[in-house]
Amino acid sequence: MVKYDKENCEPFQKYFAYYTVEQMAMLWCGIDANDFNEVLGECEYPRRAIPKHPYIPCLEFRAAAIMDAIEAKELAVGRDGRNHTINDDHVAPERRTILIKDFKEWLINAFPNEKPRLIFDEIERNSHSSITVEVYQTLLADRDHLQVRIKKAEDVFREQRERIESLERDKAALQRDIDRLPTNTLIDQRSEVTYLNIIGGLLEIMLGRTPSGAKHSIYSSQSSIISALLSRFKNVPGISDRTLQGKFSEANKSVKNQ
């Protein structure tokens, strides 16, 4: 047996399906095709092809509306499933058939709020007849614009998240470094100012002169002191040209601000 996409074929098969006036009225009332015979067996007929059910009152009125539309030439009709057109040919009421596609078109025009689930699919039932092509295109453009904005927002969010994660990693690494330091190496701000003042005072004395003009030390500048420290304490942590330059500058400022 040849395989084919049954799901793809069913909408077209349903689109061109036809029903009698009674059957179409039953679909309109929400009666499943499997129950047609049972329902019709419980009906009486005040008019030809117009069934009247004891507890489904809408069946009679909807069948009558369909019949009136056929006779008013508002709804195409065929004979036994063939030649569905709007014309003056007489077709016996019992033999009149209507295509689903023609019935949908008539129902949308005559009763726009009526979209029975056995005749209209979910998309058709959720759509609104007042949505024109222009309105649809506008909505589509708005949707595309929103999608672009959402994409940009997602990119910004992703970039910010990566930055935050990077900062969190750096913070964790710094915290690990701090945790590895001996507790006596952590000083508060007040203690740091004290040490800077001591360094600044020592620098001033070492580079200063006595009241008689004699030099206090053999060092003539901060650079010579730094050179001596680098030579004497070559591998000691914290003794580097850049660090000493920075600390000496901070120490001089701290002493002058007192």
Secondary structure as GFF3:
##gff-version 3
##sequence-region A 1 258
A	DSSP	alpha_helix	6	15	.	.	.	ID=ss1
A	DSSP	beta_strand	18	20	.	.	.	ID=ss2
A	DSSP	alpha_helix	21	28	.	.	.	ID=ss3
A	DSSP	three_ten_helix	33	35	.	.	.	ID=ss4
A	DSSP	alpha_helix	36	41	.	.	.	ID=ss5
A	DSSP	beta_strand	44	47	.	.	.	ID=ss6
A	DSSP	beta_strand	50	52	.	.	.	ID=ss7
A	DSSP	alpha_helix	58	71	.	.	.	ID=ss8
A	DSSP	beta_strand	77	79	.	.	.	ID=ss9
A	DSSP	beta_strand	82	85	.	.	.	ID=ss10
A	DSSP	three_ten_helix	93	95	.	.	.	ID=ss11
A	DSSP	beta_strand	96	99	.	.	.	ID=ss12
A	DSSP	alpha_helix	100	110	.	.	.	ID=ss13
A	DSSP	alpha_helix	122	126	.	.	.	ID=ss14
A	DSSP	alpha_helix	133	180	.	.	.	ID=ss15
A	DSSP	three_ten_helix	183	185	.	.	.	ID=ss16
A	DSSP	alpha_helix	189	207	.	.	.	ID=ss17
A	DSSP	alpha_helix	222	232	.	.	.	ID=ss18
A	DSSP	alpha_helix	241	256	.	.	.	ID=ss19
###
